[in-house]
């Protein structure tokens, strides 16, 4: 299971996407729930990027790794939980290993939300 959340920012984001291994998806955006499926190729790309990042390896449940901002106002907070580990970053501190996967997850979130 993959859980992606996006909160904060100037637009006061409050979004979460949960992806099951079979592609079933739940999007919750500002309290509104949408269910759907993520295409197999899209899910494979997300999993591939998460695995390639090297940030979710090791023992499950290794806890949370945070890339906190040194300062900032109205920052967006990204959280990804995968294989029992959670990585948290802000829009000014996203590790390069996660830039592409965050874009893929945001696209999947929009797709489920819009019923694509």
Wavefront OBJ file of the C-alpha trace (Angstrom):
o trace
v 0.000 0.000 0.000
v 1.125 3.528 -0.791
v -0.220 6.579 1.036
v 0.542 10.041 -0.346
v -0.590 13.240 1.310
v -0.252 16.864 0.350
v -1.105 19.539 2.897
v -0.618 23.242 3.408
v 0.637 25.848 1.004
v -0.982 29.090 -0.023
v -3.977 27.132 -1.341
v -4.387 25.242 1.972
v -4.139 21.807 0.346
v -5.630 18.877 2.228
v -5.362 15.830 -0.021
v -4.573 12.162 0.479
v -4.270 9.286 -1.963
v -4.203 5.647 -0.898
v -3.157 3.081 -3.511
v -3.602 -0.637 -3.001
v -1.253 -3.105 -4.737
v -4.059 -4.089 -7.139
v -4.567 -0.478 -8.313
v -7.642 0.299 -6.210
v -7.435 3.920 -5.109
v -9.047 6.258 -2.610
v -8.621 10.021 -2.905
v -9.728 12.353 -0.125
v -9.549 16.044 -1.028
v -10.777 18.556 1.556
v -12.928 15.794 3.053
v -14.523 14.672 -0.227
v -13.896 11.005 -1.001
v -13.478 9.519 -4.467
v -12.696 5.930 -5.324
v -11.308 4.508 -8.507
v -8.453 2.596 -10.042
v -4.993 3.553 -11.168
v -3.917 1.944 -14.431
v -1.387 -0.877 -14.076
v 1.282 1.052 -16.022
v 0.808 4.136 -13.869
v 1.037 2.096 -10.661
v 4.143 0.292 -11.959
v 5.805 3.650 -12.690
v 5.026 4.903 -9.170
v 6.353 1.729 -7.509
v 9.438 1.750 -9.746
v 10.244 5.350 -8.792
v 9.706 4.662 -5.086
v 11.987 1.625 -5.251
v 14.623 3.515 -7.255
v 14.650 6.386 -4.746
v 16.394 4.205 -2.163
v 14.467 6.002 0.582
v 12.074 3.168 1.417
v 14.502 0.284 1.856
v 15.392 -1.619 4.955
v 13.132 -3.068 7.584
v 9.433 -2.246 7.403
v 8.356 0.243 10.010
v 11.695 2.018 10.136
v 9.850 5.182 10.989
v 9.772 8.602 9.463
v 12.476 10.477 7.573
v 11.837 14.221 7.364
v 13.453 16.719 5.036
v 12.430 19.835 6.926
v 12.709 23.352 5.613
v 15.160 25.727 7.248
v 12.430 28.386 7.021
v 9.403 29.307 4.977
v 5.801 30.372 4.991
v 2.850 28.639 3.383
v 4.930 25.617 2.443
v 3.355 22.496 1.012
v 4.083 19.337 2.973
v 4.405 16.031 1.113
v 4.242 12.707 2.910
v 4.727 9.299 1.308
v 4.326 6.039 3.198
v 5.519 2.885 1.462
v 6.824 -0.434 2.811
v 6.233 0.721 6.374
v 8.460 3.792 6.102
v 7.368 7.415 5.759
v 9.242 10.231 4.064
v 8.153 13.819 4.651
v 9.398 16.779 2.640
v 8.342 20.333 1.908
v 8.160 22.048 -1.457
v 11.542 23.662 -0.777
v 13.215 20.432 0.405
v 11.966 17.621 -1.829
v 14.888 15.243 -2.417
v 15.716 14.877 -6.109
v 14.938 11.154 -5.802
v 11.277 11.998 -5.122
v 10.558 14.785 -7.618
v 9.260 12.468 -10.345
v 7.296 10.185 -8.031
v 5.567 13.162 -6.399
v 4.489 14.344 -9.847
v 3.204 10.835 -10.655
v 1.315 10.640 -7.354
v -0.227 14.084 -7.849
v -1.374 13.031 -11.315
v -2.875 9.812 -9.928
v -4.625 11.792 -7.186
v -6.180 14.139 -9.753
v -7.186 11.197 -11.916
v -9.020 9.426 -9.106
v -10.574 12.688 -7.931
v -11.857 13.460 -11.436
v -12.972 9.889 -12.168
v -10.491 9.274 -15.002
l 1 2 3 4 5 6 7 8 9 10 11 12 13 14 15 16 17 18 19 20 21 22 23 24 25 26 27 28 29 30 31 32 33 34 35 36 37 38 39 40 41 42 43 44 45 46 47 48 49 50 51 52 53 54 55 56 57 58 59 60 61 62 63 64 65 66 67 68 69 70 71 72 73 74 75 76 77 78 79 80 81 82 83 84 85 86 87 88 89 90 91 92 93 94 95 96 97 98 99 100 101 102 103 104 105 106 107 108 109 110 111 112 113 114 115 116
